[in-house]
Amino acid sequence: LKQDATDRADAAEVDRLILELPQTVTLADEQQLVEVVDMYNGLNSNAKGYVQHLDILIVAVDTWNALDEQDKLDRAHAAHVDDMVNALPSLEEVTLDHEPDALAAMEAYLALNDTAKGYVTTLERLEGLLARIEELKFVYGDLNEDGAINNHDYALLQRYLNGWEVEIRLDAADVNADGEVNNLDYALLQRYLNDWEVVLGPVETVTPT
């Protein structure tokens, strides 16, 4: 009888700890769960039979295990993105040839859930590389960003200045780099296409000493 009373008391203590578990279990509750599970496992078979809230403990443990498994997946997916970014060259060495890989890395990052995104450590580096690639793609006069300066760009600029709704890269249309897109740019681009000796973009000036 004395042993049975002890078993009941031990079971009651386990029940008390089970009821103290949070209703919504998170990964941060690991230590508390471990303590309750260890205490339950330490009971003898008779005392275990007196535990009334074992179902709550089982659900809590299953929930935590599912969260832990998802967390491992999130970390693995984040690590994969980090590996993709770390495989890219430095900011000084990146070229337009690296754009597909950089875009693939960003696409992989955007596909992550919010938790996994928080585990990615290379996002700032990736954003910097993509910005640098955009800079490399920029060419004064290439209004449609097809990699060439030709009559297509000239026609687009003409339409833009005539008020047409056209899609152009405005900074590329500012071929004299004065901060405005106007007829001066139109005239300069025309001369460039007619093989005049003109420079598109900023012109270096030499100050007499």
N, C-alpha and C positions, 0 to 999 in steps of 0.2 A: 504493500500500500504506500509505503514511503517513497519507493521508486516511481510509482505511478503519479504521485503528487508532484514529484520533481519533473517528470516528463510533461505533465500538464503545464507546469510553470514555464518550462523551457519553450513549449509550443506557443504559449501565450505571448512570450517575449518575441518570438519570431513573427507572430501575427501583428504585434504592435509595430515592429519595424516594417513589415509589409505595408501596413496602412499609412506609414509615414512616407512611403515612396511617392514621388510626384505623379499626378494624374497623367501628365504628358511627359513621357520619358525622353530624355535627350542624351547625346553622347557624353555630356558633362556629368551625367548621373552614374557613370561607371563604378566609381569607388563605392557609392552607397549600395548599388545593386550587388556588387561582389561581397560586401559585408553580410548582406541578408542571405544571399545564396550560400555562403560559407557557413553561416550559423544554421541554416536549414539542413545542409548536408551533414553538419556535425551532430544532429539529433539521432537518437536511436530509432529503430523502426516503430516502436510504440509511440514515441513522442511525435514522430512525423504524422501519425494517424490523427493526432489531436489538432494539427494545424488547420485552421478553418479557411484561410484566405490564400491557399497555395495557387489557386487559379489566377489570382491577381499577380502573383510573383511570376508565374509562367508567362503571362501576357507581357509583363514588363520586360522580362529577359528576351523574349522573342522580338519585341519591338526594338530593343537596344541592338540585338544582333543584326536585324535588318538595316538599322541606321548605320551600324559599323560597316556592313558590307557595301552599302551605298557610298559611304565615305571613302572606302578604299577604291571604289570605282572612280569617284570624283577625283581623287588624288592621282590615280593612274592616268586618267584622261588629261588632267592638267599637266602632268609630267610629259605626256606625249606632245602637247603644244609647246612646252618649254624646249623639248628636244628639237622640234621643227624650227623654232626661232634660233636656237643656239647653233644650228647647222648653217644658218645664213652668215654671210661675211660681215665684217665691221662696217660702220657707217662710212668710213673712208674708202672701203673697197667694194661696196655694193654697186651693181650696174643694173641696167634695164633687163638684162638676162635673168636677174634674180626675182623679177616681179611675180612670175607664176608661183614660185615657192613661198614668197612673202604673202601673197594673197591667199594661198592655201592655208597657211598658218593662221591668218586672221579669220578665215572661214571656219577653221577648226575651233578657234577660240570662241567665236560667236555662237557655235553650236552647243557649247557647254551650258550647264545650268548655273545659276548664280553662285552656288556653293563651290563648284569646280572652278569657276572664273576667279574666285577669291584665292585659290591655291596657285594660280599662274603667277610666276615671278618675272616673266620676260615681256609683259605687255608693253611697258614703256619703251623698251628696245625695239619691239616690233613696230610700234607706231612711229618711232623715229626713222626706221628703215623705209617704211612706206612713204613717209613724208619726203625723204631724200629721193626715192624713186620718182615721185611726182615732180620734184625739182629737175631731175635729169630728163624727164619727158618734155619739159617746157622749152619751147623754141619760139623766139620772136618771129611772127609772120605765119606760124602754123596754126591758124585759127581753128581748124577742125581736128587738130591733133592726130593726123594720119601719118606723121613722120616726114612730111614733105611740104615745101613752100612752093605753091604753084597757083595757077589761075583759079582753082577752086577756092583758095583762101581769098584771092583778090575779089572774086564774085561775092563771097560771103560778106566781106568788109563793105563792099558797095551797097549790098542789100541792107546791112545793119545801119549804115549811115543814112539810107533812104527811109528808115523807119520800119523796115520789115521785121517780122518776128522770126529771127534765126538764132540757132544755137551756135555760139562761138565762145572761144576762150578769150575773155576780154583783155587779160594782161598780155596775151600773145598778139592781140590786135593793136595794142599800143606800141607800134614798131619803132617809134622814136623815143620811147621810154620817158615821156614827159608827164605821165600820169593821166592823160586824157586820150580818148579815141575820137579822132576827128579827121578832117580832110587832109591834114598834114600827114597823117599816117597813111591815108589812101594814096597820096602822091608819092610818098617814100616807097611804099610797097610796089607801086607801078614802076618806079625807076629801077627797083631791085630786080623785078621780073624782066625788065627790058635790058638787063645786064649793065646798068650804070654802076659805077664804082661807088656804091653807097653801103653803109653799115646799118644793119637792123639791130635795134637795142641801144643800150647806153654807149655813148661815144666818149672815150677817154680824152680829157683835155690836159694839155701841158701848161702849167703855170710858169711863166718866166721867173728865173731867180736873179 
